[in-house]
Amino acid sequence: MAKNRNDLLTVLEQLSLNIAEQVVVDRAINQLKTTHESEARVLGSLQSGFRGLALQQKLSEQGLAFFTELQKPDFARDNAVMWSMWLGNLR
């Protein structure tokens, strides 16, 4: 998805979605700008919000495309987490 907080913020600010989806996106923008939440927490919040909308069948085509992009694995990050956990267990 986005490489850093500013990239994620830029992507979110450029989205044009339906009202229900925009509420989830606006909450994420607020988390990044105001409360300075970590990107991982904001992405988790976005996934959770869009998952709820998907279950209610309230996603537009653009919202579904964005949700699909959110769900794609990030192999670089996942491998880094796996290795750090594995190395941490060696101590």
KEKE-3310 file (N, C-alpha, C; in steps of 0.2 Angstrom, whole numbers, plus 5000, padded with zeros to 4 digits):
npx = (5004:5005:5020:5025:5019:5015:5013:5002:4993:4991:4986:4974:4968:4965:4955:4939:4924:4909:4897:4897:4909:4917:4917:4924:4937:4939:4940:4952:4961:4960:4966:4979:4983:4979:4979:4991:4993:5000:5005:5002:4992:4982:4980:4975:4963:4957:4955:4947:4935:4931:4929:4918:4909:4909:4903:4890:4886:4889:4898:4905:4910:4923:4926:4927:4938:4948:4947:4951:4964:4969:4969:4979:4994:5009:5024:5037:5036:5030:5039:5050:5044:5042:5055:5061:5054:5057:5071:5071:5066:5077:5085)
npy = (4994:5010:5018:5026:5036:5049:5045:5037:5045:5054:5046:5043:5055:5058:5049:5046:5042:5033:5039:5031:5024:5035:5040:5031:5032:5046:5045:5038:5047:5057:5050:5049:5062:5070:5062:5056:5042:5026:5019:5006:5003:5012:5007:4994:4998:5004:4992:4985:4993:4994:4980:4978:4986:4979:4967:4971:4974:4987:4992:5002:5001:5007:5008:4994:4990:4998:4992:4979:4981:4985:4973:4965:4956:4961:4957:4960:4968:4958:4947:4954:4956:4942:4937:4945:4941:4928:4929:4935:4925:4917:4922)
npz = (5000:5005:5007:5018:5032:5027:5013:5014:5020:5010:5000:5006:5007:4994:4990:4984:4989:4994:5006:5018:5017:5017:5029:5037:5031:5034:5048:5048:5043:5052:5063:5059:5057:5068:5081:5079:5077:5074:5058:5056:5065:5060:5047:5051:5057:5046:5038:5047:5047:5034:5032:5039:5032:5020:5024:5027:5015:5009:5001:4988:4971:4970:4983:4986:4978:4984:4997:4994:4990:5002:5008:5003:5005:5013:5010:5013:5025:5033:5033:5039:5052:5056:5056:5066:5077:5077:5079:5092:5100:5101:5111)
capx = (5000:5009:5027:5025:5013:5013:5010:4996:4989:4990:4981:4967:4965:4963:4950:4932:4920:4902:4897:4898:4916:4921:4917:4930:4943:4940:4942:4959:4965:4960:4971:4986:4985:4978:4982:4997:4993:5005:5002:5000:4986:4977:4978:4970:4957:4954:4953:4941:4929:4929:4927:4911:4904:4908:4898:4884:4886:4888:4904:4905:4916:4929:4927:4929:4944:4952:4947:4955:4971:4971:4970:4985:4999:5015:5028:5043:5035:5028:5046:5053:5041:5044:5063:5062:5051:5061:5078:5069:5065:5084:5089)
capy = (5000:5016:5017:5029:5039:5054:5042:5034:5051:5057:5041:5043:5062:5058:5045:5049:5036:5034:5042:5026:5023:5041:5041:5026:5035:5052:5043:5036:5053:5060:5046:5050:5069:5073:5058:5053:5034:5022:5017:4999:5004:5015:5002:4989:5002:5004:4985:4983:4997:4991:4973:4979:4988:4973:4962:4974:4975:4994:4995:5004:4998:5010:5005:4987:4990:5000:4986:4973:4983:4984:4966:4962:4955:4965:4952:4963:4969:4951:4944:4957:4954:4935:4937:4949:4937:4922:4931:4937:4919:4914:4925)
capz = (5000:5006:5010:5025:5034:5022:5007:5016:5021:5003:4997:5009:5006:4987:4989:4983:4991:4996:5013:5023:5016:5018:5037:5039:5028:5038:5054:5048:5042:5059:5067:5056:5058:5075:5086:5077:5077:5069:5051:5056:5068:5056:5042:5055:5058:5039:5036:5051:5045:5027:5032:5042:5027:5016:5027:5026:5007:5008:4997:4981:4967:4972:4990:4986:4975:4990:5002:4991:4990:5009:5010:4999:5009:5012:5011:5016:5032:5036:5034:5044:5058:5057:5058:5072:5082:5078:5083:5099:5104:5102:5117)
cpx = (5004:5015:5028:5019:5011:5010:5003:4991:4987:4985:4974:4964:4962:4957:4943:4927:4913:4902:4899:4906:4920:4922:4923:4936:4944:4942:4950:4963:4965:4966:4978:4988:4984:4981:4989:4998:4998:5001:4999:4993:4980:4975:4974:4963:4953:4951:4947:4935:4927:4926:4919:4906:4903:4903:4891:4882:4885:4894:4903:4910:4922:4931:4930:4936:4950:4953:4952:4963:4974:4973:4976:4991:5005:5021:5035:5042:5033:5035:5050:5051:5043:5051:5064:5059:5055:5068:5077:5069:5072:5087:5087)
cpy = (5006:5015:5020:5033:5045:5051:5040:5040:5054:5053:5042:5050:5062:5053:5048:5043:5038:5037:5037:5025:5029:5042:5037:5030:5042:5050:5041:5042:5057:5057:5048:5058:5072:5069:5055:5045:5031:5020:5011:4999:5007:5010:4996:4992:5002:4997:4983:4987:4995:4984:4974:4981:4983:4968:4964:4976:4982:4997:4997:5000:5001:5008:4998:4986:4993:4995:4980:4975:4983:4977:4962:4961:4959:4960:4955:4965:4962:4947:4947:4956:4947:4934:4940:4944:4931:4923:4932:4931:4915:4916:4921)
cpz = (5000:5009:5017:5026:5030:5016:5009:5017:5014:4999:4999:5007:4998:4985:4988:4984:4993:5003:5018:5023:5018:5026:5039:5037:5032:5045:5054:5047:5048:5063:5065:5058:5065:5081:5085:5078:5072:5063:5052:5060:5064:5050:5045:5055:5051:5037:5040:5048:5038:5027:5035:5036:5021:5018:5027:5019:5006:5004:4990:4977:4969:4979:4990:4983:4981:4995:5000:4991:4997:5011:5007:5005:5008:5015:5015:5023:5036:5037:5039:5051:5060:5059:5064:5078:5083:5081:5090:5103:5105:5108:5123)
residu = (MET:ALA:LYS:ASN:ARG:ASN:ASP:LEU:LEU:THR:VAL:LEU:GLU:GLN:LEU:SER:LEU:ASN:ILE:ALA:GLU:GLN:VAL:VAL:VAL:ASP:ARG:ALA:ILE:ASN:GLN:LEU:LYS:THR:THR:HIS:GLU:SER:GLU:ALA:ARG:VAL:LEU:GLY:SER:LEU:GLN:SER:GLY:PHE:ARG:GLY:LEU:ALA:LEU:GLN:GLN:LYS:LEU:SER:GLU:GLN:GLY:LEU:ALA:PHE:PHE:THR:GLU:LEU:GLN:LYS:PRO:ASP:PHE:ALA:ARG:ASP:ASN:ALA:VAL:MET:TRP:SER:MET:TRP:LEU:GLY:ASN:LEU:ARG)
# end
